[in-house]
Amino acid sequence: MKLINKTTIGWLVVAIAGFLVLQLAVTTGIISAYYEITLVTILINIILAVGLNLIIGFSGQFSLGHAGFMAIGAYTAGIITKYFPTYTGLFLGILAGVILTSIVALIVGIPTLRLKGDYLAIATLGVAEIIRIVIVNMQSVTNGAAGLSGIPYLSKWPLIYVFTVLTILLVANYTQSSPGRATIAIREDEIAAESMGVNTTKYKTIAFILGAATAAIGGALHASYFSVIRPGDFTFNKSVDVLIIVVFGGIGSITGSVVAAILLGFLNVFLQPFGALRMIIYALALIGIMIFKPSGLLGNKEFTVSGLVRLFNRKSAQGEG
């Protein structure tokens, strides 16, 4: 997998600049404790949306099981960090959550990824519900429906920011690699890709596992930041929330997922004063965007340094003219 490409460089530049701006805002008090929760929620949503976009946007598989994989990561990290309340315990919890989620995704992916469209969506939705029900019934380990509380607060926003950047770079590099191009070929025309010798089941499974692993990371960070998790946090609604971000930003655009997660995060904060009307206004805003921009905010476009340079040169040339 190629580690350095135009997309990667672009994201690194944006990531460094973004961290400096956020650090300054937190230090000066512009971002208060309340808004820091919003910031962390946006960062975790970016991790979830980028991973789901790999499954839906780049491999063309319609999955509704993201909440289940997030739950595995959250509960694994939560249980481990309660026994080992240190950063070592947190990293072990994240690693264990990723490994366990990858195994579950592999077991689920091999048979279900032969399905297509609505059938695959229903199958992955069923898997997510099975995971949630198993968690509810593992009373001695997960504390059942009451969930886990008292999870050590270890995930500060800079750590979550780093994991967000690493997730974006992982997915961006994968899409630019040979396996990534094979995955995109499957999305465009699975029959044609298979006729050219592409192992469609293999590459769809790889993308599915990577997307599930990122969901586990997001779940682990969520558990360690909010300190309380319940099975009700990982229902069908959570999968739909992540799906909305992917569709809103543009299916097949990592940049779109990032922009959509940020905009929807701000929209939720802006609509807080409206109380019960908040969700109605939120839904109407999404419907409006989908009517006037059905391909999402960015379609399948990506941010790159070269594109930014071309835009700057074009503006300069117009200014000189």
C-alpha positions as CSV (number, residue, x, y, z in Angstrom):
1,M,0.0,0.0,0.0
2,K,1.4,3.4,-1.0
3,L,1.9,5.5,2.1
4,I,2.4,8.9,0.5
5,N,0.1,10.2,-2.2
6,K,-1.6,13.5,-3.0
7,T,-4.7,12.7,-1.0
8,T,-2.5,11.7,2.0
9,I,-0.5,14.9,1.9
10,G,-3.6,17.0,1.6
11,W,-5.1,15.4,4.7
12,L,-1.9,15.8,6.7
13,V,-1.7,19.5,5.9
14,V,-5.4,20.0,6.9
15,A,-5.0,17.8,10.0
16,I,-2.0,19.8,11.3
17,A,-3.6,23.1,10.6
18,G,-6.9,21.9,12.2
19,F,-5.2,20.7,15.3
20,L,-3.4,24.0,15.8
21,V,-6.6,26.0,15.4
22,L,-8.5,23.7,17.8
23,Q,-5.7,23.8,20.4
24,L,-5.7,27.6,20.2
25,A,-9.5,27.7,20.6
26,V,-9.5,25.3,23.6
27,T,-6.6,27.2,25.3
28,T,-8.3,30.6,24.9
29,G,-11.6,29.3,26.1
30,I,-13.4,29.7,22.8
31,I,-14.3,26.0,22.9
32,S,-15.8,25.5,26.4
33,A,-16.4,22.1,28.1
34,Y,-19.9,22.0,26.5
35,Y,-18.5,22.6,23.0
36,E,-15.7,20.2,23.6
37,I,-18.4,17.4,23.8
38,T,-19.7,18.5,20.4
39,L,-16.1,18.5,19.0
40,V,-15.5,14.9,20.3
41,T,-18.9,13.8,18.9
42,I,-18.0,15.2,15.5
43,L,-14.6,13.5,15.6
44,I,-16.1,10.1,16.5
45,N,-18.7,10.5,13.8
46,I,-16.0,11.2,11.3
47,I,-14.3,7.9,12.2
48,L,-17.6,6.1,11.9
49,A,-18.6,7.8,8.6
50,V,-15.3,7.3,6.9
51,G,-15.3,3.6,7.7
52,L,-18.9,3.2,6.5
53,N,-18.1,5.1,3.4
54,L,-15.4,2.6,2.6
55,I,-18.0,-0.2,2.7
56,I,-20.8,1.7,0.9
57,G,-19.0,4.2,-1.2
58,F,-15.9,2.4,-2.4
59,S,-17.0,-1.3,-2.3
60,G,-20.6,-0.7,-3.2
61,Q,-22.0,-2.8,-0.3
62,F,-25.1,-1.4,1.5
63,S,-24.4,-2.2,5.2
64,L,-26.6,-1.2,8.2
65,G,-24.5,-3.1,10.8
66,H,-22.1,-0.3,11.8
67,A,-23.7,0.2,15.3
68,G,-23.1,-3.5,16.1
69,F,-19.4,-3.2,15.3
70,M,-19.2,0.0,17.3
71,A,-20.8,-1.7,20.2
72,I,-18.1,-4.5,20.2
73,G,-15.3,-1.9,20.3
74,A,-17.1,0.1,23.0
75,Y,-17.7,-2.8,25.4
76,T,-14.4,-4.4,24.8
77,A,-12.5,-1.2,25.6
78,G,-14.8,-0.4,28.4
79,I,-14.4,-3.7,30.2
80,I,-10.6,-3.8,29.8
81,T,-10.0,-0.2,30.9
82,K,-12.1,-0.8,34.0
83,Y,-9.6,-3.5,35.0
84,F,-6.6,-1.5,33.7
85,P,-7.4,2.2,34.1
86,T,-4.3,3.5,32.3
87,Y,-3.5,4.5,28.7
88,T,-1.9,1.1,28.2
89,G,-5.2,-0.4,29.1
90,L,-7.0,1.9,26.7
91,F,-4.7,1.0,23.8
92,L,-5.0,-2.7,24.7
93,G,-8.8,-2.3,24.8
94,I,-8.8,-0.6,21.4
95,L,-6.6,-3.3,19.9
96,A,-8.7,-6.1,21.4
97,G,-11.9,-4.4,20.2
98,V,-10.5,-4.1,16.6
99,I,-9.3,-7.7,16.6
100,L,-12.6,-9.1,18.0
101,T,-14.6,-6.9,15.6
102,S,-12.5,-8.0,12.6
103,I,-13.1,-11.6,13.5
104,V,-16.8,-11.1,13.7
105,A,-16.8,-9.1,10.5
106,L,-14.9,-11.9,8.7
107,I,-17.4,-14.5,10.0
108,V,-20.3,-12.3,8.9
109,G,-18.8,-11.0,5.7
110,I,-17.9,-14.2,3.9
111,P,-21.5,-15.5,3.6
112,T,-23.4,-12.2,3.7
113,L,-21.3,-10.3,1.1
114,R,-22.6,-12.6,-1.6
115,L,-25.9,-10.8,-1.2
116,K,-26.6,-7.5,-2.8
117,G,-28.6,-4.3,-2.2
118,D,-31.5,-4.5,0.2
119,Y,-30.8,-8.2,1.0
120,L,-27.3,-7.3,2.3
121,A,-28.7,-4.3,4.2
122,I,-31.2,-6.6,6.0
123,A,-28.6,-9.2,6.8
124,T,-26.1,-6.7,8.3
125,L,-29.0,-5.0,10.2
126,G,-29.8,-8.5,11.6
127,V,-26.2,-9.0,12.6
128,A,-26.1,-5.7,14.5
129,E,-29.3,-6.6,16.4
130,I,-27.8,-10.0,17.3
131,I,-24.7,-8.3,18.6
132,R,-26.8,-5.9,20.7
133,I,-29.0,-8.8,22.1
134,V,-25.9,-10.8,23.0
135,I,-24.5,-7.8,24.9
136,V,-27.8,-7.4,26.8
137,N,-27.8,-11.1,27.8
138,M,-24.2,-11.3,28.9
139,Q,-25.2,-9.9,32.3
140,S,-22.1,-11.1,34.1
141,V,-19.7,-9.4,31.6
142,T,-21.6,-6.4,30.2
143,N,-24.0,-5.6,33.1
144,G,-26.9,-6.3,30.7
145,A,-29.4,-3.6,29.8
146,A,-28.1,-1.3,32.5
147,G,-24.8,-1.0,30.6
148,L,-21.3,-0.1,31.9
149,S,-20.6,3.0,34.0
150,G,-17.5,4.3,35.7
151,I,-15.3,3.7,32.6
152,P,-12.1,5.6,33.1
153,Y,-12.0,9.0,31.3
154,L,-8.9,8.5,29.2
155,S,-9.9,9.7,25.7
156,K,-9.2,13.4,25.7
157,W,-10.0,15.3,22.5
158,P,-6.3,15.4,21.2
159,L,-6.1,11.6,21.3
160,I,-9.4,11.2,19.5
161,Y,-8.2,13.8,17.0
162,V,-5.1,11.7,16.3
163,F,-7.2,8.5,15.8
164,T,-9.5,10.4,13.5
165,V,-6.6,11.5,11.3
166,L,-5.1,8.0,11.3
167,T,-8.5,6.6,10.3
168,I,-8.8,9.0,7.4
169,L,-5.2,8.3,6.2
170,L,-5.8,4.5,6.5
171,V,-8.9,4.7,4.3
172,A,-7.4,7.3,1.9
173,N,-4.3,5.1,1.4
174,Y,-6.4,2.0,0.9
175,T,-8.5,3.5,-1.8
176,Q,-5.3,4.6,-3.6
177,S,-3.7,1.1,-3.3
178,S,-4.0,-1.9,-5.7
179,P,-6.6,-3.6,-3.4
180,G,-8.5,-0.3,-3.2
181,R,-8.6,0.1,-6.9
182,A,-9.8,-3.5,-7.2
183,T,-12.5,-2.7,-4.6
184,I,-13.6,0.3,-6.6
185,A,-13.7,-1.8,-9.8
186,I,-16.1,-4.2,-8.0
187,R,-18.3,-1.3,-7.1
188,E,-18.4,-0.1,-10.7
189,D,-19.2,-3.5,-12.3
190,E,-18.8,-6.6,-10.2
191,I,-19.3,-9.0,-13.2
192,A,-16.7,-7.2,-15.3
193,A,-14.2,-7.1,-12.4
194,E,-14.7,-10.9,-11.8
195,S,-14.2,-11.6,-15.5
196,M,-10.8,-9.8,-15.3
197,G,-9.7,-12.1,-12.6
198,V,-10.5,-9.9,-9.5
199,N,-11.4,-12.0,-6.5
200,T,-14.6,-10.1,-5.7
201,T,-15.3,-11.9,-2.4
202,K,-11.8,-11.3,-1.1
203,Y,-11.8,-7.6,-1.7
204,K,-15.3,-7.0,-0.5
205,T,-14.5,-8.8,2.7
206,I,-11.3,-6.8,3.2
207,A,-13.2,-3.5,2.8
208,F,-15.9,-4.8,5.1
209,I,-13.4,-5.8,7.8
210,L,-11.6,-2.4,7.6
211,G,-14.8,-0.5,7.8
212,A,-15.9,-2.6,10.8
213,A,-12.5,-2.1,12.5
214,T,-12.8,1.7,12.3
215,A,-16.3,1.4,13.9
216,A,-14.7,-0.5,16.7
217,I,-12.1,2.3,17.2
218,G,-14.9,4.9,17.3
219,G,-16.8,2.8,19.8
220,A,-13.8,2.4,22.1
221,L,-13.1,6.1,22.1
222,H,-16.8,6.9,22.7
223,A,-16.8,4.6,25.8
224,S,-13.6,6.0,27.2
225,Y,-14.7,9.7,26.7
226,F,-18.3,9.5,27.9
227,S,-17.6,6.9,30.6
228,V,-21.1,5.3,30.3
229,I,-22.4,3.0,27.6
230,R,-25.6,1.1,27.2
231,P,-26.9,-1.3,24.6
232,G,-29.5,1.3,23.7
233,D,-26.7,3.5,22.4
234,F,-26.0,1.1,19.5
235,T,-29.4,0.5,18.0
236,F,-30.6,0.7,14.4
237,N,-30.9,4.5,14.8
238,K,-27.1,4.8,15.3
239,S,-26.4,3.0,12.1
240,V,-28.8,5.3,10.3
241,D,-27.2,8.4,11.8
242,V,-23.9,7.4,10.4
243,L,-25.5,6.5,7.0
244,I,-27.0,10.0,6.9
245,I,-23.5,11.5,7.2
246,V,-22.2,9.4,4.4
247,V,-25.1,10.2,2.0
248,F,-25.1,13.8,3.0
249,G,-21.4,14.3,2.3
250,G,-21.3,12.2,-0.8
251,I,-21.1,8.4,-1.3
252,G,-17.5,7.6,-2.3
253,S,-16.0,10.9,-0.9
254,I,-13.9,10.8,2.3
255,T,-13.8,14.6,2.2
256,G,-17.5,14.7,2.0
257,S,-17.9,12.5,5.1
258,V,-15.6,14.8,7.1
259,V,-17.4,17.9,5.9
260,A,-20.9,16.4,6.5
261,A,-20.0,15.3,10.0
262,I,-18.8,18.8,10.9
263,L,-21.8,20.5,9.3
264,L,-24.4,18.2,10.9
265,G,-22.6,18.5,14.3
266,F,-22.9,22.3,14.1
267,L,-26.5,22.0,12.9
268,N,-27.4,20.0,15.9
269,V,-25.9,22.6,18.2
270,F,-27.6,25.4,16.4
271,L,-31.0,23.7,16.7
272,Q,-30.7,23.0,20.4
273,P,-32.8,26.0,21.4
274,F,-35.7,24.8,19.3
275,G,-36.4,21.8,21.7
276,A,-38.9,19.3,20.3
277,L,-38.9,21.0,16.9
278,R,-35.2,20.4,16.5
279,M,-35.5,17.0,14.9
280,I,-38.2,18.2,12.5
281,I,-36.1,21.1,11.3
282,Y,-33.1,18.8,11.1
283,A,-35.0,16.3,8.9
284,L,-36.3,19.1,6.7
285,A,-32.8,20.5,6.2
286,L,-31.6,17.0,5.2
287,I,-34.5,16.5,2.8
288,G,-33.8,19.9,1.2
289,I,-30.2,19.0,0.6
290,M,-31.1,15.7,-0.9
291,I,-33.6,17.3,-3.2
292,F,-31.3,20.0,-4.5
293,K,-28.1,18.1,-4.2
294,P,-28.9,14.3,-4.5
295,S,-25.3,13.3,-5.0
296,G,-24.4,14.8,-1.6
297,L,-22.4,17.9,-0.9
298,L,-19.2,16.8,-2.7
299,G,-20.4,13.8,-4.8
300,N,-17.3,11.7,-5.1
301,K,-14.8,14.5,-5.1
302,E,-11.8,14.6,-2.8
303,F,-9.5,17.2,-1.3
304,T,-5.9,17.2,-2.6
305,V,-3.0,19.6,-2.4
306,S,-2.7,19.7,-6.2
307,G,-6.4,20.6,-6.6
308,L,-6.0,23.4,-4.1
309,V,-2.9,24.7,-5.9
310,R,-4.8,24.6,-9.2
311,L,-7.7,26.5,-7.6
312,F,-5.3,29.1,-6.2
313,N,-3.5,29.5,-9.6
314,R,-6.8,29.9,-11.4
315,K,-7.9,32.6,-8.9
316,S,-4.6,34.4,-9.3
317,A,-4.8,34.3,-13.1
318,Q,-8.4,35.8,-12.9
319,G,-7.2,38.5,-10.6
320,E,-4.3,39.4,-12.9
321,G,-6.7,39.4,-15.9
